[in-house]
Amino acid sequence: MDNRVIIGGQWGDEGKGKIVDALSDKVDWVLRYQGGANAGHTIKVADEEFVLHLVPSGIFQPEVRCYLGNGMVIDPWSLRDEISALEQRGIRVRDRLFVSSAAQLLMPYHRRFDELKENKLRRKSIGTTGRGIGPAYLDKFQRTGLRLGDLLRAPETLERTAIEKTLAANEILSDFFDAEPLSARTIAEELVDLAEGLRPLIVSGYELLRGVRERTESALFEGAQGTLLDIDHGTYPYVTSSNSTVGGALTGTGLPPRCLGDVVGIFKAYCTRVGNGPFPTELLADDGDLLRKLGGEYGATTGRARRCGWFDLLAGRYAVSVNGMSGIIVTKLDVLDRIETVKVATTYQIDDERVDLYPVRGELLARCRPQYREFAGWERPTTDCRSLTDLPAAARKYLEFLEQELGALIVGVSVGKRRDQMIWTDTGVTT
């Protein structure tokens, strides 16, 4: 199998975890390249459901090795707990999971900063997960943070360094937030204990991924969040703190462009968004509640209700173009099985002006009023469909329209949570 990059085409939560799990049996490596425990990938294996936050979705394929790249911010407490929870359920992890020594450590004070900042902003808040992701990336770019490689230090050195970092954070907690300090001694002692268990996982990514770089081993690159949450190319400032577009796969692993192969975008058959920020096709009141209920749209990380709306073609074309997507996979088609009329936003209206290109600037996007094309719903179950010809004609017509308008072949359609509830096609749906 050629290497592939799996990228969310919307605001995250598109079902990337299921797709990575389904495709990873054909590769040597699954590489997670950005974000942290603010991601939540829900995987259904047989009759069991798993929720991952840090560990790559390839962990359920027993021969696949998994890697957390240097582009990530990693909470070692969360990583320990996630590994332990998987092992308790019979998943072999420790000899198959590796972590870049250059990945950033996310500390308890980063979580505290995140919570306090959001509370301070109140109605102007971004709506983060509160997992400390932004503050940890801030320390990275200020060059004041700790890395996973610091866990390889002598215990007394690590303890002293952790105390110094926590005391410095306590000054900010006191002076800026008027908040209680954290126990520097407790955090340092816990970190030393964590280091003992995590040390065997910490590696040099440059050495570890030599086979991928030299093309003797294959890889699936797993992104978190989605294109519209990218720190540079998303709906700023309502974005995440990392590059969730294709460039993040390079900087977050240290691999060269020739290693990327196909770029596959994952799109829900409709749209969802968690947190604040403009969402032109959002459905409110009963319509939004119905889509949320049918799709089980609650965050895997926070449990928050996701905002739901119709598919947005302008945003979709933008994601395809920015990432150079060579193919796309549409997920959750089955959620629309009971919808009488399905809509797609084809243009926007800003005042009296028609807009055909996605305006990434938040203040413009908030003023956009979508113009829709309507499709008759198919009102038949699709969960047992395994080929395009099995789909109701109305469902296929909807997919054909998306494929033509997005300008990329639909190479897969998900019609349920299980691995086998997939329709695969290499030639698109319009052939």
N, C-alpha and C positions, 0 to 999 in steps of 0.2 A: 504493500500500500504506500502511495506517496504521502508525504507529510501534509497535514492540514491544519489550518488555524480556525478555531471555532469562536465566532464573535457574535455577541448580541446585537441585533439590528435596531433595537428600540431603547427603552429605558431599563433594561435588565428584566430578569424574571421570565425570559422567553422559553425556558426549558432546555437550556444548554447542557445541564447535567445529564439528562436522559440521553441526549444526542452523543455526548462524549462517551458515556458508558456504552452505548450501542456500537460506536465505531472503534473503541479502543482495543477490542480483541484482535485487531489486525496490525497493531503497532508494538514497538518495543517500549516506548516511553509516552507518558502523558505529562505535559509540562504546564504547570500553572504559573502565570507570569506577572500578575499584578493584583492589587487589592489585598484584602485581609479577611478577617472573620465577619466582615459586613456582607459577604456573599452567602447565599444559601442555595445549595443545589439539592433538590429532592430526587432521589433515585428509588425506583421500585424494582426489586430483584425477587422474582417469583412472587411469593405472597408477602414479602417483607418490604417495609419502606424505611429508607435511611435519609437523613438530612446531613449534608456535609457543609462545612464552613471554610475549612482550610485545606483538608486533604483532597487531592484531585479525584475526579469522578471515575478515573480508570482503576481505582483501587479494588473494584469488584471483579475485575478480570484477573485471575490468579497469576498469570504469567507476565503481567505488565508491571513495569517499574514506574514510580511516580516521583515528581520533583517539584518542590516549591522554590521558585526562582528569586533572584536578587531584586526583582521589581516589587516584591511583596513586603507588607508589614505584618509581622507574625507575633501574635500574643502567645508566649510559650505556655501559659497556664491553659489557654483554650486548646492549644495543639496537644498537650498532654492528655487532657480530658477527652478530646475527640479520638485520639489513638486508642485510649483505654476503652471507650465505648464501643468502637469497632471490633477490637480484639475480644471483648466480652461476648460479642454476637458472632464470633467464629471467623472474622475476617483477618487474614494474615497481613500485617502492616509493617512491622519494624524492619524486616530484611528487604522491604520493597520500596520504602519511602525515604527520600533524601531531601535535605534542605540546604540551600545555598548559604555559605558562610557570610555572604554579602547582603543577605536579606536583613531588613531592619527589625529590631526588637520593639514590640509594642508593650509598654509598661503600664501598670495600674494608674499612674498619674496621667497618662494620655487619655484613658477612659474618663477620668475625673474632669480633665480640662474640657473634653467634648460635651459632657453633660452640663457643666456649668456655663459654657459658652452658649449652648442652645437655649438654656433657661434665661440667660441674660438678653438674648435677641428676641425671645418671645415670638410675637407674630411675624417678625422678619427673619425667623430662623429658616435654615435650609431644609430641616427635617431629616437629619442624619440618623443613622442607626444607634448612635451613642456608643459605638464600640472603640472609639479612640483613633480611628483611621486617619482623619485629617491632622490632629496633633502629632501623630507618629511620623507622617510624611513631612510635616513642618520641621521636626527635629532632623530628619534625614537631609533636607535641603539647607538647613542651617548648619549642618555638619556637627551637630551636638548630640546625635542619637547613638544608641548602642546597636551593634549588629549581632546576628546569630553567632558569628565567629568569636565574639567576646565570651560566649559560654565555654569556649575551649581554654580560657585562661585558668591559671591556678586559682583554687577556690578563694583564698584570702584576697587575691587581687580583684577577682570578680565581685566579692562581697564589698570591698572598699569602694570600688567604682560605682556599684549600684547604690550604696549609701550616699555618695557624693551627688549622683544624678537626682536621687529622690529629694535630698535636702534642697538642691537648687530648684526643683519643681515646687517644693513646699513654700519657698519664698514667693513664687508667682501666685500660688493658691491663696496665700495670706494677703499679699499686697494688691493684687488685681481683683480677686474674687471674694476676698474677706471670708475664706473658707477654712475649715479645719485642716491641719496638716495630716499627711499619711505617715504611717510608721516606717521610717527608713530602714530600721533594723529588721523588722518583720519581712518587708519586701526583699531585702538583700538575702536573708537566710532562705526564703522560699526560692529565690532565683538560683542560688547555689544548689539546692536540692533538685530543682528542675534540670539544671545543667547536667547533672549526673546521668539522668535518664535520656536526655536528648542528644548528648555528645556523640553517640555512634551514628546519628543521622546527618550530622553537619559535614558538608563536603565543599570542595572547590568545584563550582559549576563548570569552569573551563575544562578541568580534567575529566569530570564525570561525563560530560556530553560530547566528548571527542568523537564518538561513533556517529552521533547525529551530524556533527559538523563535517565529518569526512564521508557522510552518506553511506555508512555501513550499517546504521541503525535508523529506524523510522520513529517519528514522533507526531503526536497530536498536541497542539497548543491549545490550552483551555483558558479562555478569558472569563473574567467576572464582570458583573454589571453589563452595561450596553453602550452602544455608540453615542447615544444622546446624553450619556452621563460622563463622557470623556472630559478630563480637566481642560483640554485645549479646544476640542471640537464639539463639545456638547453644549447644552443650554445653560451656559454660565450665568450666574454663580450657582445655579441649582444642579450641581454636578458632583461627582466623586473626586477623589484626590489623586487619581492616577490615570494613566493612558489606557483606556479600555478599547481603543481602536487598534488597528493592525500594527502600528509602530511600537506599541507596548510589548508585543511578542518578541521583538528584537532586543530592545533595551532591557526588558525584564528577564531575559535568559542569557544574553551575551552571544547569541547565535547570529550568523550573518544572513542577509536577505535570501540568499540562494537556498536556505534551509526551510523556508516557509511553505512552499508548494501552494496548494489550493487554499483560498480564503473563503470559508463557508459562513454565510450569515444566517442566524437563527431569528425568525420572526414569528410571533404569535399571529393567529388568524384574526386577531383584534389587537388592541393596545392596552397596556396597563402602566401605571406609574406609582411608585411609593415615594412619600415625602412631598415637599412643596415644589412649586414651580409651575410655569404655564404648560397646559395640556389641552390643545385646541379641540380635540375630538372627544373630550371627556363626557361621559354620560352621567347625569345627576339623578337623584331621587330614585324612583322605582326602576327605571331602565338600567341605571348603573348597578343597583342592588341585584337585579336579576342576573346580569352578566357575572358579577362577583360571586353569586351563589353557585351558578352553573359551573364556573371555572375554578371554584375553591380558591379565590384570589385573596390569600392572606400570606404575608411575608414569612418565608421559612426561617429567617433570622430573628425578626422582631415580633411576628404574629400580627403586625398591623394590617388593617384592611387596605388592599390596593385600590387605587383609583382606576376605573375601567372606562374604555371608550372604543370607538370604531377604529379600524385600520386607517393609518395615515400614509397615503402614497407619497406625499412630498417629503416627509421624514424618512420613509423607506428608500426612496431614490437617493436621498442624501447619504444614507448609511451605505448603500451599495457602492456609490461613487467614491466616498472618502476612503473606504477600506479596499476598494478594488475587488469586490466580491466576485468570485468565479461561479458561485452557485449559492442557492438559498434553501433552507428547510423551513417549512411552515408547521408550527406546532399548535396543538389544542384545536384542531379543526372540529373535533367532536363536540367542543363546548357550544358551537353554533348550531348543533343538530336540532335544537328546539326553538330556534329564533325564526319568527315568521318572515321578517324582512331584514336583510343584512346590508349595512351601508359601508361605503369606502369614501374617505375624503380625497377628492381629486384636485382641488385648488383651494386657495384661501381668498378671503376678501379682507382688505384693510381699508376702512372707510369706503371710498368709491373705487378703489384700485384692486384689480385682480392680481393675485400673486401665484406664480407657478413654481418658484424656487423656495426651498425651506429657509426661512429667516432665523438663523441660530440665535441672534441677539434676543435676550430675554424680553426686553421691553417691546420689541416688535412682535414677537411670538404671542405675547399676552393679548395683543390687539387683533389677532387673526381670527376670522370667523370662517370655519370650513364650509365648503360647498360639496355636497355629497352626490354620489351615484348609488342608486339602490339596486339590490339584487333580491330576487325571490329566494326565500330560505328553502332548504330541502326537507326539513321536518321529518327526517328519517335517521336512524342511528348509523353512524359510520365506524363504530369501534371494532367491528369485525372485518372491515375492508382491508385487504392486503395488496390490492393492485388498483391502478387508476380506474380500470373498467368496473371495479366493484363499487365505486363511488356513485351516489346519485348524480344525475345530469346537472342539477343546479349547483352542487358542490364543485363539480369539475369546472363548470363555467366560471365560478368565482375564482378558483385557482388559476385558470387560464388568463383571466383578466389581470390578476396580481403579477403573474409571470411576465406578461407582455409589457405592463406599465413599469415594473421595476427594472426591466432590462437584464434579468439574470435568470438562468434556468432553475426551476424548482427541482432539486435532486432528491427531496424527501418530504414526506408529510406524516406528522404524528397524529394518531387518532385515539390516544389513550396513554395511561401512565406506564404500562408495562413495556419492556424491551421489544416484545414481538408486535406491539400495536403500532407498526410502521408500514408505510408504503415507500419503497425506494425506486427511483428512476434516474438513469444517467442522462436521459435525453430531454428532460423537461416534461411538462404536462400538455403542451400544445401540439406535439408531434403525432 
